[in-house]
């Protein structure tokens, strides 16, 4: 079992930046895909960004060029750097991990609020 805890959310002005962190209780081993999801009130949850153990990244069109997903060298933390934030980015952001191919485990963080407002 691996637990994931997000941090770094909060209130920010439009045009500002935040960096979310998703910290694993243990180093991630083997094949995995990490994803950041978000869900705004009244909207469906969407995948914002993903990162594979091979280093491939993917982004939703709405955040491409503004958000960057990355990991630390120890592969224990995944980050989401969010720049040029817009009010429409306001949502609960959740860290997701899918481990193993074929899939062996899937984990979710508790979710963290990001609010972009003037």
C-alpha positions as CSV (number, residue, x, y, z in Angstrom):
1,X,0.0,0.0,0.0
2,X,1.1,3.5,-0.9
3,X,-0.5,6.7,0.4
4,X,-0.4,10.0,-1.4
5,X,-0.9,13.4,0.2
6,X,-1.3,16.6,-1.8
7,X,-0.2,20.0,-0.6
8,X,0.4,23.5,-2.0
9,X,-3.2,24.6,-2.8
10,X,-4.8,27.7,-1.7
11,X,-6.1,31.1,-2.9
12,X,-4.2,32.9,-5.6
13,X,-4.9,35.9,-7.8
14,X,-5.5,35.6,-11.5
15,X,-2.2,35.4,-13.3
16,X,-0.5,34.0,-10.3
17,X,1.2,30.7,-9.7
18,X,0.9,27.7,-7.4
19,X,2.8,24.5,-7.2
20,X,1.0,21.4,-6.0
21,X,2.9,18.5,-4.5
22,X,1.8,14.9,-4.3
23,X,4.0,13.0,-1.8
24,X,4.1,9.2,-1.8
25,X,4.6,7.4,1.5
26,X,7.2,5.3,-0.3
27,X,9.3,5.7,-3.5
28,X,7.4,4.7,-6.6
29,X,8.8,1.6,-8.2
30,X,8.2,-0.1,-11.5
31,X,5.8,1.1,-14.1
32,X,3.4,3.8,-13.1
33,X,1.3,6.7,-14.4
34,X,0.8,9.7,-12.2
35,X,-2.1,12.0,-13.0
36,X,-3.5,15.3,-11.7
37,X,-7.2,15.5,-11.9
38,X,-9.5,18.4,-11.0
39,X,-13.2,18.8,-10.5
40,X,-14.9,22.2,-10.3
41,X,-18.4,22.6,-8.8
42,X,-21.0,21.5,-11.3
43,X,-18.4,20.0,-13.7
44,X,-17.1,16.6,-14.5
45,X,-13.8,15.5,-13.2
46,X,-11.1,15.9,-15.8
47,X,-7.5,14.8,-16.2
48,X,-5.3,17.8,-16.2
49,X,-1.8,16.3,-16.6
50,X,-0.2,12.9,-16.5
51,X,3.4,11.6,-16.2
52,X,4.6,8.0,-16.8
53,X,7.5,6.3,-15.2
54,X,9.1,6.4,-18.6
55,X,9.0,10.2,-18.5
56,X,6.1,10.9,-20.9
57,X,3.8,13.7,-20.1
58,X,0.4,14.8,-21.4
59,X,-1.8,17.8,-20.7
60,X,-5.3,18.9,-21.2
61,X,-5.6,21.5,-23.9
62,X,-7.0,24.0,-21.4
63,X,-3.7,24.0,-19.4
64,X,-1.1,23.2,-22.0
65,X,1.7,25.8,-21.9
66,X,0.7,26.9,-18.4
67,X,0.9,23.8,-16.3
68,X,3.9,21.5,-15.9
69,X,3.9,18.0,-14.3
70,X,7.2,16.7,-13.0
71,X,8.7,14.4,-10.4
72,X,11.7,14.5,-8.1
73,X,14.8,12.4,-8.6
74,X,13.8,10.0,-5.8
75,X,10.5,9.4,-7.5
76,X,8.6,10.0,-4.3
77,X,7.0,13.3,-5.2
78,X,5.1,14.5,-8.2
79,X,4.5,18.2,-8.8
80,X,2.1,20.3,-10.7
81,X,3.5,23.7,-11.4
82,X,0.6,26.0,-12.3
83,X,1.3,29.4,-13.9
84,X,-0.9,32.1,-15.4
85,X,-3.8,30.8,-13.4
86,X,-7.3,31.7,-14.4
87,X,-10.6,31.7,-12.5
88,X,-11.7,28.7,-14.5
89,X,-8.8,26.8,-13.0
90,X,-10.6,26.9,-9.6
91,X,-11.3,23.3,-8.6
92,X,-10.4,20.5,-6.2
93,X,-7.2,18.9,-7.5
94,X,-6.5,15.3,-6.8
95,X,-3.4,13.2,-7.3
96,X,-3.9,9.8,-8.9
97,X,-1.5,6.9,-9.2
98,X,-1.9,3.8,-11.4
99,X,0.8,1.2,-10.6
100,X,1.8,-1.8,-12.7
101,X,1.2,-3.0,-16.2
102,X,-1.2,-4.7,-16.2
103,X,-2.7,-2.4,-13.6
104,X,-2.0,-3.7,-10.0
105,X,-3.0,-0.8,-7.8
106,X,-4.7,2.6,-8.1
107,X,-4.5,5.3,-5.4
108,X,-6.0,8.7,-4.9
109,X,-4.9,11.6,-2.7
110,X,-7.4,13.3,-0.6
111,X,-7.8,16.3,-2.9
112,X,-6.8,19.9,-2.4
113,X,-8.6,23.1,-3.1
114,X,-7.2,25.6,-5.6
115,X,-9.1,28.9,-5.9
116,X,-8.2,31.6,-8.4
117,X,-10.1,34.8,-7.7
118,X,-9.5,38.5,-7.4
